[in-house]
Amino acid sequence: MRCVVVVDEALAPGKAANAAAVMAMTLGTKVPELIGEDFEDAAGSAHPGLFRHGLPVLKATPEQLKGLRARAVAAEVGVIGFPANGQQTTDYEDFRAMVATLAEPDYIGLALYGDAKTVRKLTGSFGLLR
């Protein structure tokens, strides 16, 4: 299994971090086995389990994101999309209503998960977000 987050390279750092975090949270609910067991530190303090694998955050243009989503769906890779409307309101019902009017939303981020070889093939040409 491989997981990758790809965000619009034009996003401001805070917006990119927000999109990546929201998609990562959703990924954890869709594939709960990616989260490790709870653990303790040497002082005995408990800590919740963390994501057990690397999760690179890559960058792409809006056009690349659109093509990537289509290729990932065709390859039967899990896709979590973050429509641009998600950063236009803080009301989830307003967000859902906005997206419901669009035949094809504009995405500012995608999280892909699935077969490692397939995910690498889909995302290998994208650079790290820095």
Backbone as CSV, one residue per row, in Angstrom:
resi,resn,N_x,N_y,N_z,CA_x,CA_y,CA_z,C_x,C_y,C_z
1,MET,0.857,-1.184,0.000,0.000,0.000,0.000,0.891,1.230,0.000
2,ARG,0.500,2.198,-0.783,1.194,3.491,-0.800,0.129,4.581,-0.746
3,CYS,0.452,5.645,-0.048,-0.425,6.802,0.062,0.375,8.039,-0.306
4,VAL,-0.246,8.935,-1.058,0.398,10.167,-1.500,-0.644,11.271,-1.485
5,VAL,-0.223,12.463,-1.078,-1.065,13.656,-1.164,-0.453,14.555,-2.226
6,VAL,-1.286,15.091,-3.107,-0.834,16.016,-4.147,-1.704,17.264,-4.054
7,VAL,-1.057,18.428,-3.921,-1.806,19.684,-3.800,-1.414,20.644,-4.915
8,ASP,-2.306,21.577,-5.164,-2.077,22.624,-6.164,-0.851,23.429,-5.759
9,GLU,0.121,23.496,-6.645,1.383,24.171,-6.336,1.224,25.673,-6.130
10,ALA,0.101,26.246,-6.569,-0.121,27.687,-6.428,-0.733,28.072,-5.079
11,LEU,-1.120,27.093,-4.276,-1.732,27.400,-2.984,-0.719,28.055,-2.050
12,ALA,-1.201,29.000,-1.257,-0.378,29.570,-0.190,-0.051,28.443,0.796
13,PRO,1.074,28.546,1.499,1.467,27.453,2.398,0.384,27.025,3.387
14,GLY,-0.313,27.966,3.987,-1.372,27.617,4.937,-2.521,26.878,4.277
15,LYS,-2.891,27.305,3.078,-3.980,26.634,2.346,-3.560,25.230,1.920
16,ALA,-2.291,25.074,1.489,-1.785,23.759,1.100,-1.756,22.826,2.309
17,ALA,-1.295,23.345,3.455,-1.254,22.537,4.672,-2.661,22.125,5.093
18,ASN,-3.615,23.042,4.994,-5.001,22.739,5.333,-5.539,21.629,4.439
19,ALA,-5.347,21.750,3.134,-5.851,20.739,2.202,-5.225,19.376,2.492
20,ALA,-3.905,19.348,2.708,-3.221,18.081,2.991,-3.733,17.466,4.290
21,ALA,-3.921,18.293,5.317,-4.385,17.785,6.609,-5.801,17.230,6.518
22,VAL,-6.678,17.933,5.828,-8.067,17.470,5.700,-8.106,16.133,4.963
23,MET,-7.357,16.020,3.878,-7.355,14.758,3.132,-6.718,13.631,3.941
24,ALA,-5.667,13.928,4.708,-5.023,12.906,5.538,-5.983,12.407,6.620
25,MET,-6.765,13.321,7.201,-7.749,12.893,8.200,-8.778,11.963,7.564
26,THR,-9.232,12.313,6.386,-10.204,11.474,5.689,-9.591,10.129,5.342
27,LEU,-8.333,10.141,4.900,-7.646,8.893,4.581,-7.627,7.957,5.785
28,GLY,-7.367,8.505,6.959,-7.344,7.690,8.174,-8.680,7.038,8.488
29,THR,-9.770,7.680,8.085,-11.089,7.081,8.328,-11.441,6.052,7.255
30,LYS,-10.950,6.238,6.050,-11.257,5.314,4.956,-10.411,4.051,5.015
31,VAL,-9.189,4.173,5.532,-8.275,3.032,5.608,-7.681,3.004,7.023
32,PRO,-8.489,2.645,8.026,-8.026,2.739,9.416,-6.819,1.862,9.736
33,GLU,-6.591,0.818,8.958,-5.441,-0.041,9.233,-4.103,0.647,8.945
34,LEU,-4.134,1.834,8.346,-2.909,2.596,8.128,-2.390,3.237,9.416
35,ILE,-3.255,3.308,10.433,-2.884,3.948,11.685,-2.294,2.897,12.626
36,GLY,-1.131,3.213,13.185,-0.449,2.289,14.088,-1.123,2.193,15.445
37,GLU,-0.659,1.247,16.224,-1.164,1.047,17.578,-0.795,2.234,18.463
38,ASP,-1.607,2.488,19.453,-1.264,3.490,20.458,0.068,3.091,21.088
39,PHE,0.784,4.062,21.658,2.085,3.770,22.238,2.308,4.644,23.464
40,GLU,3.340,4.293,24.208,3.709,5.058,25.401,5.146,5.533,25.271
41,ASP,5.428,6.667,25.904,6.814,7.127,25.975,7.454,6.556,27.242
42,ALA,8.725,6.871,27.470,9.457,6.315,28.604,8.857,6.724,29.946
43,ALA,8.157,7.847,29.995,7.527,8.299,31.239,6.173,7.638,31.467
44,GLY,5.730,6.825,30.512,4.446,6.147,30.643,3.263,6.927,30.124
45,SER,3.515,8.077,29.498,2.424,8.859,28.917,1.920,8.182,27.648
46,ALA,0.610,8.094,27.529,-0.004,7.445,26.368,-0.084,8.408,25.191
47,HIS,0.080,7.851,23.985,-0.013,8.619,22.742,-0.868,7.835,21.752
48,PRO,-1.745,8.525,21.029,-2.540,7.817,20.020,-1.659,7.349,18.874
49,GLY,-2.057,6.257,18.254,-1.317,5.718,17.115,-1.234,6.726,15.978
50,LEU,-0.120,6.693,15.284,0.124,7.590,14.160,0.111,6.816,12.848
51,PHE,0.045,7.537,11.786,0.134,6.964,10.444,1.448,6.197,10.343
52,ARG,1.395,4.936,9.907,2.563,4.052,9.950,3.463,4.132,8.726
53,HIS,3.038,4.783,7.692,3.791,4.803,6.438,4.219,6.232,6.113
54,GLY,5.133,6.381,5.190,5.449,7.715,4.702,4.257,8.298,3.963
55,LEU,4.098,9.593,4.033,2.998,10.254,3.330,3.560,11.487,2.642
56,PRO,4.175,11.295,1.464,4.732,12.455,0.769,3.631,13.415,0.340
57,VAL,3.950,14.699,0.414,3.056,15.741,-0.072,3.727,16.339,-1.299
58,LEU,3.088,16.123,-2.441,3.633,16.528,-3.726,2.867,17.731,-4.261
59,LYS,3.404,18.335,-5.330,2.748,19.505,-5.931,2.445,19.236,-7.400
60,ALA,1.388,19.902,-7.880,0.966,19.765,-9.272,0.177,21.003,-9.674
61,THR,0.015,21.184,-10.961,-0.832,22.263,-11.466,-2.291,21.805,-11.419
62,PRO,-3.239,22.741,-11.489,-4.651,22.337,-11.532,-4.959,21.370,-12.683
63,GLU,-4.345,21.594,-13.829,-4.569,20.707,-14.975,-4.025,19.309,-14.686
64,GLN,-2.867,19.250,-14.033,-2.297,17.951,-13.678,-3.169,17.225,-12.659
65,LEU,-3.723,17.958,-11.709,-4.605,17.343,-10.722,-5.830,16.735,-11.396
66,LYS,-6.397,17.447,-12.333,-7.578,16.948,-13.043,-7.250,15.647,-13.780
67,GLY,-6.128,15.649,-14.497,-5.717,14.436,-15.214,-5.365,13.303,-14.270
68,LEU,-4.699,13.632,-13.165,-4.317,12.612,-12.189,-5.546,11.942,-11.602
69,ARG,-6.548,12.725,-11.276,-7.771,12.138,-10.715,-8.400,11.153,-11.689
70,ALA,-8.485,11.542,-12.940,-9.081,10.657,-13.959,-8.267,9.370,-14.112
71,ARG,-6.943,9.499,-14.154,-6.089,8.307,-14.300,-6.162,7.412,-13.068
72,ALA,-6.242,8.015,-11.881,-6.315,7.231,-10.650,-7.631,6.467,-10.558
73,VAL,-8.720,7.117,-10.914,-10.020,6.443,-10.913,-9.995,5.286,-11.910
74,ALA,-9.449,5.517,-13.097,-9.370,4.463,-14.113,-8.499,3.301,-13.649
75,ALA,-7.463,3.597,-12.862,-6.562,2.564,-12.358,-7.099,1.890,-11.098
76,GLU,-8.289,2.286,-10.677,-8.947,1.735,-9.493,-8.129,1.937,-8.218
77,VAL,-7.487,3.110,-8.144,-6.771,3.530,-6.948,-7.740,4.352,-6.109
78,GLY,-7.652,4.243,-4.811,-8.501,5.055,-3.946,-8.164,6.525,-4.113
79,VAL,-9.176,7.367,-4.222,-8.978,8.801,-4.429,-9.830,9.581,-3.433
80,ILE,-9.186,10.491,-2.734,-9.883,11.463,-1.898,-9.604,12.817,-2.527
81,GLY,-10.637,13.471,-3.018,-10.473,14.767,-3.666,-10.855,15.905,-2.739
82,PHE,-10.127,16.994,-2.857,-10.445,18.211,-2.095,-10.847,19.275,-3.108
83,PRO,-12.163,19.449,-3.334,-12.612,20.485,-4.264,-12.244,21.881,-3.754
84,ALA,-11.983,22.780,-4.670,-11.631,24.155,-4.317,-12.690,24.788,-3.429
85,ASN,-13.943,24.379,-3.594,-15.035,24.928,-2.781,-14.814,24.686,-1.291
86,GLY,-14.014,23.718,-0.943,-13.753,23.396,0.454,-13.052,24.512,1.214
87,GLN,-12.407,25.412,0.492,-11.757,26.535,1.156,-12.496,27.845,0.910
88,GLN,-13.746,27.748,0.464,-14.559,28.935,0.231,-15.620,29.148,1.302
89,THR,-15.754,28.195,2.215,-16.728,28.298,3.286,-16.277,27.441,4.450
90,THR,-16.755,27.770,5.637,-16.490,26.927,6.794,-17.725,26.114,7.178
91,ASP,-18.787,26.246,6.392,-20.026,25.522,6.647,-20.076,24.301,5.727
92,TYR,-20.020,23.102,6.300,-19.947,21.881,5.501,-21.169,21.701,4.606
93,GLU,-22.351,22.068,5.093,-23.555,21.935,4.261,-23.507,22.893,3.075
94,ASP,-22.975,24.105,3.273,-22.795,25.031,2.151,-21.819,24.445,1.135
95,PHE,-20.735,23.856,1.638,-19.754,23.212,0.771,-20.410,22.109,-0.063
96,ARG,-21.153,21.245,0.592,-21.818,20.144,-0.127,-22.766,20.686,-1.191
97,ALA,-23.489,21.739,-0.863,-24.427,22.333,-1.824,-23.678,22.916,-3.020
98,MET,-22.537,23.561,-2.768,-21.740,24.117,-3.878,-21.264,23.011,-4.813
99,VAL,-20.722,21.950,-4.246,-20.180,20.861,-5.062,-21.302,20.163,-5.833
100,ALA,-22.472,20.081,-5.250,-23.602,19.415,-5.905,-24.029,20.107,-7.195
101,THR,-23.636,21.367,-7.373,-24.005,22.085,-8.597,-22.984,21.896,-9.712
102,LEU,-21.871,21.213,-9.423,-20.776,21.091,-10.389,-20.719,19.701,-10.997
103,ALA,-20.654,19.627,-12.311,-20.495,18.334,-12.974,-19.087,17.794,-12.745
104,GLU,-18.119,18.695,-12.685,-16.726,18.303,-12.474,-16.040,19.376,-11.627
105,PRO,-15.939,19.147,-10.322,-15.316,20.156,-9.458,-13.855,20.408,-9.831
106,ASP,-13.373,21.585,-9.493,-11.948,21.893,-9.595,-11.313,21.432,-8.294
107,TYR,-10.274,20.634,-8.395,-9.627,20.089,-7.203,-8.360,20.866,-6.889
108,ILE,-8.162,21.141,-5.587,-6.914,21.759,-5.153,-6.011,20.720,-4.492
109,GLY,-6.529,19.522,-4.341,-5.726,18.457,-3.772,-6.360,17.103,-3.974
110,LEU,-5.509,16.094,-4.006,-5.935,14.706,-4.097,-5.081,13.879,-3.154
111,ALA,-5.675,12.906,-2.518,-4.932,11.892,-1.783,-5.205,10.573,-2.489
112,LEU,-4.149,9.884,-2.839,-4.276,8.590,-3.514,-3.781,7.501,-2.578
113,TYR,-4.433,6.358,-2.615,-3.993,5.217,-1.823,-4.322,3.936,-2.566
114,GLY,-3.416,2.979,-2.464,-3.630,1.701,-3.119,-2.323,1.001,-3.396
115,ASP,-2.345,0.146,-4.389,-1.168,-0.622,-4.772,0.034,0.307,-4.965
116,ALA,1.127,0.007,-4.275,2.302,0.887,-4.278,2.824,1.149,-5.682
117,LYS,2.926,0.119,-6.486,3.464,0.284,-7.842,2.563,1.190,-8.683
118,THR,1.268,1.011,-8.564,0.326,1.821,-9.341,0.357,3.277,-8.888
119,VAL,0.367,3.501,-7.574,0.395,4.877,-7.059,1.705,5.560,-7.463
120,ARG,2.830,4.839,-7.398,4.116,5.425,-7.827,4.082,5.794,-9.305
121,LYS,3.501,4.921,-10.106,3.417,5.194,-11.546,2.586,6.446,-11.817
122,LEU,1.521,6.633,-11.068,0.643,7.789,-11.254,1.270,9.094,-10.773
123,THR,2.093,9.036,-9.729,2.572,10.260,-9.081,4.071,10.489,-9.180
124,GLY,4.792,9.580,-9.800,6.244,9.648,-9.829,6.820,10.889,-10.480
125,SER,6.072,11.564,-11.334,6.595,12.737,-12.032,6.385,14.032,-11.266
126,PHE,5.698,13.984,-10.140,5.419,15.194,-9.358,6.510,15.421,-8.322
127,GLY,6.892,16.686,-8.150,7.907,17.038,-7.170,7.308,17.235,-5.788
128,LEU,8.187,17.197,-4.783,7.758,17.459,-3.409,7.314,18.897,-3.239
129,LEU,6.289,19.098,-2.450,5.882,20.453,-2.077,6.899,20.963,-1.078
130,ARG,7.453,22.134,-1.342,8.478,22.706,-0.443,8.078,24.099,-0.020
